[in-house]
Amino acid sequence: MEEALLRLEALRSDALKGRDPTVCGETLEVLFRLAKGTERILEIGAAECLTSIGMHLVSGAAVTAIERDGERAKRARENIAAFRLEKDVRLIEGDAAEVLPCLEGPFDLIFLDGPKAQYRRYFSECKRLLGRGGVLVSDDVLLYGWVKGEPPKKRKMLAEHIREYLAMLEADPDLETEILEIGEGLAVSKKTGA
Ligand SMILES: C[S@@+](CC[C@H](N)C(=O)[O-])C[C@H]1O[C@@H](n2cnc3c(N)ncnc32)[C@H](O)[C@@H]1O
């Protein structure tokens, strides 16, 4: 596994230079900690599946990954094949809004890292798919300080979407949510209720 994680790190450093980059090291550490001991993981907005592959490597969990962009999905399939993980990491190419209602839970860990303006829309499906005791991790919930502070004019709508999403998480009686100030902000929500 050590060797596979080193290979993955090399791919991650290339991906970190791209547009819509892969998660930063601190976020990955949190995900790896939460992934350990899980059996089923879902990643929404998986790009090249580097984070999905990593979460599988540290946990042995079966991972389902959703990615809409055709080019990224192609590279994701190549990465999955290069690590010989076709049986363990399942990539679904498609729009998360259409794919999520077709999935069956429960998942122990859901990593939400797709389009930020759609988080509210995905929320009820994420909650349905999350098992009791499971954890929903939502990335970029503080987005360059725009969510707590004053966003540039063009980003006001996006910041408002995320504020409303955070309010939904925090008001939900079935979730216990903690906001970590790492990367662009990570919401970690444990499902304690039904
Ligand atoms: C920040 S990147 C994801 C990085 C990835 N989670 C990782 O850690 O390597 C966001 C991804 O969401 C994908 N995406 C955007 N809209 C989507 C949608 N409606 N359904 C599924 N994926 C979508 C983008 O193509 C992009 O690859």
The ligand as an SDF file (V2000), in Angstrom:
LIG
                    3D

 27 29  0  0  0  0  0  0  0  0999 V2000
  -13.0230   20.3720   -7.1910 C   0  0  0  0  0  0  0  0  0  0  0  0
  -13.2320   19.1950   -8.4540 S   0  0  0  0  0  0  0  0  0  0  0  0
  -13.1950   17.6670   -7.5970 C   0  0  0  0  0  0  0  0  0  0  0  0
  -11.8530   17.2310   -7.0760 C   0  0  0  0  0  0  0  0  0  0  0  0
  -11.8980   15.8190   -6.5220 C   0  0  0  0  0  0  0  0  0  0  0  0
  -12.9400   15.6670   -5.5210 N   0  0  0  0  0  0  0  0  0  0  0  0
  -10.5710   15.4210   -5.9090 C   0  0  0  0  0  0  0  0  0  0  0  0
  -10.4440   15.4700   -4.6670 O   0  0  0  0  0  0  0  0  0  0  0  0
   -9.6550   15.0840   -6.6640 O   0  0  0  0  0  0  0  0  0  0  0  0
  -14.9870   19.2760   -8.7890 C   0  0  0  0  0  0  0  0  0  0  0  0
  -15.4360   18.2620   -9.8070 C   0  0  0  0  0  0  0  0  0  0  0  0
  -16.8650   18.2600   -9.8800 O   0  0  0  0  0  0  0  0  0  0  0  0
  -17.2110   17.9370  -11.2160 C   0  0  0  0  0  0  0  0  0  0  0  0
  -18.6120   18.2970  -11.4620 N   0  0  0  0  0  0  0  0  0  0  0  0
  -19.1050   19.5410  -11.7700 C   0  0  0  0  0  0  0  0  0  0  0  0
  -20.4410   19.5010  -11.9220 N   0  0  0  0  0  0  0  0  0  0  0  0
  -20.8150   18.2030  -11.6990 C   0  0  0  0  0  0  0  0  0  0  0  0
  -22.0670   17.5360  -11.6940 C   0  0  0  0  0  0  0  0  0  0  0  0
  -23.2060   18.1950  -11.9420 N   0  0  0  0  0  0  0  0  0  0  0  0
  -22.0960   16.2120  -11.4190 N   0  0  0  0  0  0  0  0  0  0  0  0
  -20.9380   15.5460  -11.1480 C   0  0  0  0  0  0  0  0  0  0  0  0
  -19.7070   16.1260  -11.1340 N   0  0  0  0  0  0  0  0  0  0  0  0
  -19.6540   17.4370  -11.4050 C   0  0  0  0  0  0  0  0  0  0  0  0
  -16.2110   18.7480  -12.0290 C   0  0  0  0  0  0  0  0  0  0  0  0
  -16.1250   18.2920  -13.3590 O   0  0  0  0  0  0  0  0  0  0  0  0
  -14.9430   18.5760  -11.2250 C   0  0  0  0  0  0  0  0  0  0  0  0
  -14.1670   17.5010  -11.6960 O   0  0  0  0  0  0  0  0  0  0  0  0
  1  2  1  0
  2  3  1  0
  2 10  1  0
  3  4  1  0
  4  5  1  0
  5  6  1  0
  5  7  1  0
  7  8  2  0
  7  9  1  0
 10 11  1  0
 11 12  1  0
 11 26  1  0
 12 13  1  0
 13 14  1  0
 13 24  1  0
 14 15  1  0
 14 23  1  0
 15 16  2  0
 16 17  1  0
 17 18  1  0
 17 23  2  0
 18 19  1  0
 18 20  2  0
 20 21  1  0
 21 22  2  0
 22 23  1  0
 24 25  1  0
 24 26  1  0
 26 27  1  0
M  CHG  2   2   1   9  -1
M  END
$$$$
